[in-house]
């Protein structure tokens, strides 16, 4: 082959590569089977809403957004949406993030009085030059994008839970700053022995959702009202890409629930995906991440719970938790929102 023939051949190859890379061949039939999974079986109805999109050859990104909106709409949910438990000053703050197959990301933290933080997170991804907005700025952005401001009143169950928490912790608004300092500076010693540090009082069942669509693309979403009765301004792992959620379309996706501080400590969801990149199954990848937490945490293990779910590029899924009690739901053509009890270390 002479030089001119070589150049011509390479040019044609480049055109062919561009054809497929740019998506011009999107009308080609996909061989992927859609699937969606989410944390906590009691929030399985979110999968039904996501499946309504996936089953019609819709995009995974649209599916996970619509799916977790189901949980955000549930005013009885203690841990997601505006009906969730407040921080220790009585205000509900919301965190969420979303990620698609193109490494595009959006997140909001400490968002108040907006019903669907996951949709605001997507707006941050698609309509801003940033990847995360927090607090008053996140709320201002949401209003500018057409979201409406809710009244901010606590739900009936959150009001009751908050009053009970204050009684058990001898809560004093005048002394709140001192209590905050003690809480944050003694996470693994005397303060952890008190009633306020018991895991069942936090009631944080974040919903994380992962989906693979018929085009072979992955996306994920995560949304929460955070740890119940947390310090004002506390941010967990849920809105942090790489901690509460991570997606790599060549490998897989993962999301987390439980004590966010421990997930952040090891960049948990990103770590799970990296373990899958090394060839581990989704379940084993999740297990390795939980073992890393077990090794690295300075906190007492009996007061902690962390769970991961993962989905790889081939539609294989798995989970692992630190302690017994974590479950998740999976919906596909073969699995009709089936419940799976996660394996655990302790």
C-alpha positions, -999 to 999 in steps of 0.1 A, spaced: 0 0 0 15 34 -10 12 65 11 -18 79 -8 -38 47 -4 -28 45 33 -41 81 40 -73 73 21 -78 41 42 -72 59 75 -96 87 65 -124 62 58 -117 45 91 -118 78 109 -152 85 93 -165 51 103 -153 57 139 -169 91 140 -201 76 127 -204 53 157 -189 76 183 -213 105 176 -243 82 179 -254 84 143 -259 47 145 -284 50 174 -310 33 153 -290 1 155 -308 -25 176 -294 -28 211 -288 -61 228 -289 -47 264 -317 -57 287 -328 -29 310 -327 -33 347 -331 -10 377 -322 -15 414 -326 7 444 -317 7 481 -343 -5 506 -371 -28 496 -397 -7 514 -390 20 487 -395 -5 458 -423 15 442 -396 39 430 -385 10 407 -419 8 392 -417 45 381 -382 40 367 -393 8 349 -421 27 332 -394 45 313 -369 17 308 -395 -7 295 -402 17 267 -366 20 256 -362 52 276 -329 65 289 -314 54 322 -310 90 333 -347 98 329 -355 66 347 -335 72 378 -347 107 381 -383 97 379 -378 67 401 -363 85 431 -389 113 427 -414 87 439 -396 86 473 -394 124 474 -431 126 469 -438 103 499 -446 126 527 -446 96 551 -409 89 544 -388 96 574 -356 100 554 -363 113 519 -380 145 508 -397 173 527 -415 148 550 -382 136 564 -368 142 598 -353 176 604 -319 187 617 -316 195 654 -329 230 649 -361 217 633 -354 224 596 -355 198 569 -326 200 545 -323 179 514 -293 165 495 -292 148 461 -270 140 432 -273 125 397 -248 111 372 -251 98 336 -231 77 312 -211 107 300 -196 116 334 -220 145 336 -229 152 372 -251 175 392 -257 178 430 -274 199 456 -267 200 494 -286 215 523 -315 225 500 -346 238 518 -383 239 509 -379 224 474 -399 193 468 -376 175 443 -339 180 450 -330 153 424 -345 174 396 -326 205 409 -295 184 408 -302 175 372 -307 211 364 -274 219 380 -258 193 357 -276 205 325 -281 242 330 -252 255 351 -214 256 347 -210 239 381 -215 204 395 -228 213 430 -248 241 446 -256 242 483 -278 261 508 -294 294 499 -276 294 465 -291 261 456 -325 273 465 -321 305 445 -310 285 415 -340 262 419 -364 291 420 -348 306 389 -353 273 371 -390 274 379 -392 252 410 -417 264 436 -411 271 473 -430 248 497 -442 260 531 -414 244 551 -437 229 578 -427 196 593 -448 165 585 -469 151 614 -446 121 619 -414 143 617 -429 167 643 -436 138 667 -402 123 661 -384 156 667 -403 163 699 -394 128 712 -358 133 702 -356 166 721 -370 150 753 -346 120 752 -316 143 746 -327 171 770 -325 194 741 -320 231 749 -321 257 721 -300 281 742 -273 255 746 -274 241 710 -240 254 700 -223 237 729 -240 205 722 -230 207 685 -193 210 694 -194 181 718 -211 160 691 -186 166 665 -154 165 686 -162 132 703 -176 109 676 -160 77 690 -156 82 727 -179 93 756 -204 111 734 -209 80 713 -220 62 745 -250 85 749 -285 79 737 -280 105 710 -255 84 692 -275 52 688 -279 42 652 -317 36 653 -323 72 662 -308 86 630 -333 68 608 -315 76 575 -327 53 548 -314 72 517 -327 60 484 -300 53 458 -310 40 424 -290 25 395 -302 17 360 -290 2 328 -311 10 297 -317 -8 264 -289 13 248 -264 -1 272 -260 31 291 -258 34 329 -271 62 352 -276 67 389 -294 90 414 -293 95 451 -316 116 473 -321 120 510 -332 143 539 -300 132 556 -293 120 591 -322 127 614 -316 154 640 -281 161 625 -261 192 633 -272 222 613 -251 222 581 -241 186 582 -236 170 548 -235 133 543 -223 112 514 -255 113 493 -248 144 472 -211 137 468 -201 121 435 -177 93 443 -190 88 478 -228 83 477 -229 76 439 -206 69 410 -211 58 374 -185 47 349 -203 36 317 -174 13 307 -175 -6 340 -206 -1 362 -223 20 389 -226 20 426 -245 38 453 -245 38 491 -267 42 521 -261 44 559 -236 65 578 -224 89 552 -193 99 571 -179 64 568 -187 63 531 -170 96 525 -140 84 543 -132 58 516 -149 74 486 -171 44 488 -191 43 455 -161 51 434 -141 24 452 -168 -1 444 -166 8 407 -129 6 407 -130 -29 423 -154 -39 395 -129 -24 370 -104 -49 383 -127 -77 375 -146 -83 407 -183 -91 407 -207 -64 419 -212 -83 452 -175 -88 459 -167 -52 449 -193 -41 475 -179 -65 501 -143 -52 496 -155 -16 501 -173 -26 533 -141 -43 545 -122 -11 538 -147 8 561 -143 -19 587 -105 -13 586 -105 25 584 -133 38 606 -124 53 640 -160 48 652 -174 20 672 -189 -6 648 -220 -15 668 -234 20 661 -228 20 624 -245 6 593 -234 10 557 -247 -7 526 -237 -6 490 -255 -18 458 -237 -21 425 -246 -28 388 -221 -36 362 -221 -31 324 -235 -66 318 -265 -61 340 -251 -81 369 -258 -67 403 -249 -72 439 -247 -58 474 -230 -59 507 -235 -43 541 -216 -39 574 -245 -53 595 -275 -74 590 -307 -57 580 -300 -40 546 -321 -50 516 -327 -38 481 -351 -43 452 -345 -52 416 -368 -49 386 -362 -62 351 -380 -84 326 -371 -114 347 -373 -99 382 -405 -83 392 -393 -59 419 -377 -89 437 -364 -83 472 -328 -92 480 -314 -94 515 -278 -81 515 -250 -102 528 -231 -86 557 -199 -87 576 -211 -85 612 
